[in-house]
Amino acid sequence: MRILILGITGRVGSEIAKLALEDKHQVTALVRTPEKITSKDENLSVIKGDVTIKEDVERAMKDADAVISALNTDGGETLTESMPLIIEAMKAEGIKRIVTIGTAGILNSRVEDDALRYQSSESKRKLTRAAEEHHKTYELLEASELDWTVVCPTYLPDGEATGEYREERNYLPEDGKKITVGDTAEFAYKQLESDEYVQSRVGIAY
């Protein structure tokens, strides 16, 4: 498979890339600073560019079969600026499948009807700006005709994949407190070849 990975220099993105390269997929990365990528794998192509620039996204999208976005909010509006460009480029290339890493804040609240976790008392965070960015991105995907999945981890410490975790459509599993970067990457990567959570959010936690 030819996979475009966005956010490859981040914690989750770099782990997803490792898994894809171990399985001998062709991986393309669009990055602002290629020097941050130390892997010399022959199946990895690195394109210097910016996800918020239309031409760069179009260039990176060429010949891809699927897209994984592990972009974070970057303290700004990277997510909401890049997602319309990603969706448009995918449609132009005839690519249907995209898996993104979101946040547990945009899952449905268990305590307040018609609210998301970050909008309800379930969330302990005082600042909601990052969740709002993820929420807008989710709405853009929902309005598209793509085969999208938004993987929504809760607290995300570093750690290896264990393969042992709980998952739930549209909700965070009950009393879920954390999940490692390794397990989040493994779960997201597996979604590329699964249609279980197509056009859905999925919460993951131990």
C-alpha positions, 0 to 999 in steps of 0.5 A: 500500500502507498500511505501518506503520513502527515505528522510523521515527526510527532510521537504517534506519527513516527510510531505509525511510520515504523509499523508501515515500513516494517510491513514494507508499505511505501510511505510518503511524509510531508514535513517542514523540516526533513532533517527531523527524520532519521530513518533511511528506509528505502520505502520512505519518501520525504517531501519538504512542505507544509500541510497548510499550503495547497500545492504541497498537500497536492504534491504529497497526495500523488499516487497515495492509496490512503492517508494517516494524519497524526497532526496535532494542533501545534498551538495554532490552527494547523488542523483546521487550516490543513483539513480542507486541503487534505479532503480536497486533494484526496477527492482530486486523487480519488483516495477514499481512506483517511485515519486521523488521530483526534482526542478523547475530548471530541467523543460523546459525553456520558453525563450530558446528552448532546454534548461532547466530553470537552463541553461537559463536566467529564472533561477536567481540562480548563483549556478547550482550544485544542479540543475545539480544533479537533472538533472542527476537523471532525466536522469537516470529515463528517461532511465529506464523503470520505471513508474516515476514522477518527481515533480518539485516545485519552491521556497519552504517555510514552510507552510500547504497544501492549495490544491490550486495550479497550475500544468503543465507537463514539465514546471513551471506554468506561473509566478509561484513563490513559493509553500509550503512544505505542498502542494508539499508533498500532490501533490507528495503523490497523484501521487502514485495513479495517472497515469496522469504524469507517465514518466514525469516531472511536475511543481507546483506553486501558 
